[in-house]
Amino acid sequence: MKRMNVLGVVWLALCVSTVAYSEETWLSYRIPAQAESEVGYVGGDYKELTDFKPVGGLGLPKLVAADPRFGEVLGGRDVIVDKSRPDAVNWDVLWVDVNGNKRFEPGDRFELKSEDGRWWRAVVPVEFKGEDGPRLQHLQFGIYQGERYVAGPDGKAVPAPRRPEDKVSLYLQSAGYYFGKVKFGEKEHLLALVDANANGWFDDPPGPARVGDQILVDSDDSGKLGADYQHLEKLASVGKYIYVDGVYWGLSVAPDGSTITITRPQITMGRLHLEEAAAEITLSGTSGLFYLKKARADEPLLVPVGYYKVAEIKIARIAQDGAAWSLSSSNRGAVGVPHVSIRTNKEPILQAATPLTARANVRATSPQAYFDLALMGKDGLWYRIQAGESNPPNPPSLKLRTKSGSWEKEYKFQFG
């Protein structure tokens, strides 16, 4: 693996002078069967439910389970996970204070359904109060009820009976999104706006410990909005600016997600110099989420002045046999990853990724054990290897052996 020494960052003040431009677009709201199938990863919020009942004047509904679970979401709305029958194995009933009136009503009860026996889900229309009155936003409540295993009579793993102390996790995601054709100067692209932190509002920029509300732009006009690790150029976030068609545009989003306004403001820019091996980088900050790719090895990147988290880096590699593959970081939304400040009085140096350290992680839940291999760079990011369709690099192997030596087996990790 070729060593990459540093990622150099140099600031140079530039101002982009533009003519006045402002275009407001009203967006439409869509609730698909599965939002992730259309716009990719939609983010969300995670809560741990407990057996502590909510305090205060909130009246509880008549509950069936002997061990219901309680929690709080969306800035103070209570939720309860219950069962439809006293002898039910799983929690399959959800209570949500949908209008925030601090009491449970018959319309606040929802049925949780599951396809795999572990995740139980319900789409809930939650009422939020905006400037123009109440509005409904659809959120998906997912309850994870992971199974615990014990050894059966024949020594094989079998599901264990549930215990009152078993954890129940609540995952909250946006079930719908806004979309529409938006003009960026002379060009027009399909755009989607997602409430990525599932708090009911669509204008949250990225923060030090959170992902901003997500924007998808069909920049290649393929008709597809989903952004994955192979198509990061379609991914942006709410912030001061959005980078589309090689231009930084001013961005304004209505809190309820109904409108988006594109402008051409005057922006103070800086130059970001990257080593040749790091050809692509994604920066995240209050200014926005920018996926940037060098056209030439010696060409600097222009970035609005500000403070950014290095959300992702993609490092190209050519093996000795000529096979092309890459290292891609996977730390979007993580805390403690590298940051860079582009300003007038400092020229920071961001340490490069390579060489990587391979760490084998082992989790044991008797009688089962789980193994995975993690690759960590010197920059603090975790990396995954993406290989081409042919001649991928040889992956490491895992060899297990009993203490007595009577049993031994080897497994191969996979790159892809």
C-alpha positions, 0 to 999 in steps of 0.5 A: 500500500503506497504511503500518503504523508499529509493532506495539506490545507492552505487558505487563500481569500477569494471573493466570488462576485455574482449578479443578483439571482433568487429562485424560490420553489414550492416542494411537494410532500411524498410518503413512499412505502419505503423512503430509503428505497427512493432517497437512500439513507434517511438518518434518524434518532435513537432512544432507549426505552425504560420501565420508568413511567412518565412523571407529571400530569400525563394520564396513561391509557389502559395498558395490557403488558405487565412490562410496558416500556416508556420513553420521550421523543420530539422534545417532550412527547411521551411514547409507550410500547405495549402488547396486544395480549398479556401472553404476547411474546413481542411488544406490538402496540405503540402509543404516541402523544401525536399532537403534544397535548400531554394526554393519550387519546384513542387516536394515539394508539398504533399497531406495530408490525414486523417482517423479521421478528426483530424490528417492529414498525409503525408510520405515525402522522405527528402534528407540529405547530408552525407559523401557518397553523398545525401540520402533519409529518409522517414519522416511522417508529421502529422498535428493535427487540433483539433476541437473546440466545441460550444453549438448548438440550442438544447444545445448539443455540435457541431463543431465550425467553424475554426478561423484564430487564431486556432492553427495547430500543426505539429508532425514529425516522422520517417516513416522507420527504419533500421533492420538486424540480429546482432551478440552479441558474439555467439548469433545473434538477430534481431535488429531495429534502429529508428531515434526517434527524427526525425532529419534525423540521427541515432546516437543521444544518450539520453540527459538531455532533449531529448530521444536518437535514439531508438534500439529494440532488439529481445532478446527472438527471438520471431520474434517481435521487438515492445517494450511496457511497458510490454516488456521493456527488448527489448528497448535500445538507441544509446549510448556508450553501449548496454545491451543484454543477460546480457552483456554490449557491446560496440556500434557504429552506423553510422550517416546515420544508415546503419551500427552498430558495436558491441564490447567488451570494458573494462568498469568501472562498479558500483553497484546499490542497489535497495530495494526489492519492486523496482524490475525493473528499466530503466536508461537513459544517454549518456552511453545508455538506460538500462533496469535492473531487479534483479534476487534476492532481495539482488543482486545489479545491475552492471551499467557502471559508469556515470550520468543517468536519472531514466527513469522508475521504476516498483514496484511490489505489493501484495494486502491483498487478494493475487492479484498481481499488480504493479506500473509503472512510465511513464516519459520517456523523461521527464525533472526534473525526478530523476537522479543518478550519479554513481561515486567514491566519492559519494553514492547518495540516490534516494528517493522512489516512495511511498506513491503516491499522487493522483491528479484529473486533470480537463480540461474544454472546454465549453460545455465539460469537461475532467477528469483524475486521475494522481498518482505522487510518492515522486520521482517526477515520474508519475505512472500508476497501472497495475493490474493482470487479476483477482482481481485488486485493487478497483479503485477510483470513480468520483462523479459529482453533480450540485450546486442545487443537481438536478443531480448527477452521479458517474463514475469509473476509470479503472486499467488495 
